[in-house]
Each structure stands twice: as structure tokens, then as C-alpha cells.
């Protein structure tokens, strides 16, 4: 919901914050803001980005080659593009 009203509220809030000269009040405001934002923002799940070992990569390649030899087709280009278009419309 990004509307003109939302943009106006954001600008007013920024102006109000910029008018504050008290460092202690700014620190308290930041803590409060972070607490509120944590409660309202969706939690991001961290993906495990551990790199594959050589053995794991070779096993994946062997599995893909075995599927190809068995006649099991990978996802077609058209199917991938359909999925990507569907995903793009949900963003």
C-alpha cells in the first residue's frame, strides 16, 4: 500500500525527527523505532549459504547425468519462464 498518503506521512515523520536537537531523545526514539519495526516487519529467513564440497558437486552432476540417461527430462525452458512470470507478478 504505497500511496500519496503514505509518502506524506513518511515526509512528515522525517521532518519531525530532523527538528529534534536532543541526542538522548534521538537515542530513545531510535530504540523505540527499532522495537516497533521488528514487530511489524516480516522476519527474513537466512538461507544456508554454505558452499558445496567437491564431493557434493560431483554427486549432483552424477545424479543429473543418471536422470538424463534414464530419459528423465529437466524442466523445460517454457516451464521455467512461466514460473518466473508468475513469480514476478507476485512481487
C-alpha positions in Angstrom: 0.0 0.0 0.0 2.2 2.8 -1.3 0.1 5.8 -1.7 0.4 9.6 -1.6 -0.9 9.4 1.9 1.9 7.1 2.9 4.5 9.3 1.2 3.1 12.3 3.1 3.3 10.5 6.4 6.9 9.5 5.8 7.9 13.0 4.9 6.2 14.5 8.0 7.9 11.9 10.2 11.3 12.7 8.7 10.7 16.5 9.3 9.7 15.8 12.9 12.8 13.8 13.5 15.1 16.3 11.9 13.7 19.0 14.2 14.9 17.1 17.3 18.1 18.5 18.8 18.3 16.4 21.9 20.7 13.4 21.5 19.2 11.5 24.3 15.7 11.8 22.8 17.1 10.7 19.4 18.7 7.6 21.0 15.4 6.7 22.8 13.5 7.3 19.5 15.8 5.0 17.6 15.4 2.2 20.2 11.7 2.6 20.1 11.6 2.7 16.3 13.8 -0.5 16.1 11.5 -2.3 18.5 8.4 -1.3 16.6 9.9 -2.1 13.2 10.9 -5.5 14.4 7.3 -6.3 15.4 5.8 -5.1 12.1 8.4 -6.2 9.5 8.3 -9.7 8.2 11.1 -11.9 9.5 13.7 -12.8 6.9 14.8 -16.4 7.0 18.5 -16.6 6.5 19.4 -19.1 3.8 22.2 -21.5 4.4 24.9 -20.3 2.0 27.5 -22.9 2.9 29.4 -23.8 -0.3 29.1 -27.2 -1.7 32.1 -29.5 -1.3 33.6 -31.1 -4.4 32.1 -34.4 -3.5 28.6 -32.8 -3.2 29.0 -31.1 -6.6 30.2 -34.4 -8.2 27.2 -36.2 -6.7 24.8 -33.6 -8.1 26.4 -33.9 -11.5 26.2 -37.7 -11.4 22.6 -37.6 -10.4 21.7 -35.2 -13.2 23.6 -37.4 -15.7 21.8 -40.5 -14.5 18.4 -38.8 -14.9 19.3 -37.8 -18.4 20.4 -41.3 -19.2 17.1 -42.6 -17.8 15.2 -40.2 -20.1 14.0 -38.0 -17.2 13.9 -34.6 -18.7 14.8 -31.4 -16.8 12.4 -28.5 -16.5 11.8 -27.1 -19.9 12.7 -23.5 -20.8 9.0 -22.7 -21.3 8.1 -24.1 -17.8 10.9 -22.0 -16.2 9.7 -18.9 -18.0 6.1 -19.5 -16.9 7.2 -19.9 -13.3 9.3 -16.8 -13.5 6.5 -14.7 -14.9 4.2 -16.0 -12.2 6.7 -15.1 -9.5 7.3 -11.7 -11.0 3.6 -10.8 -10.8 3.5 -11.6 -7.1 6.3 -9.2 -6.2 
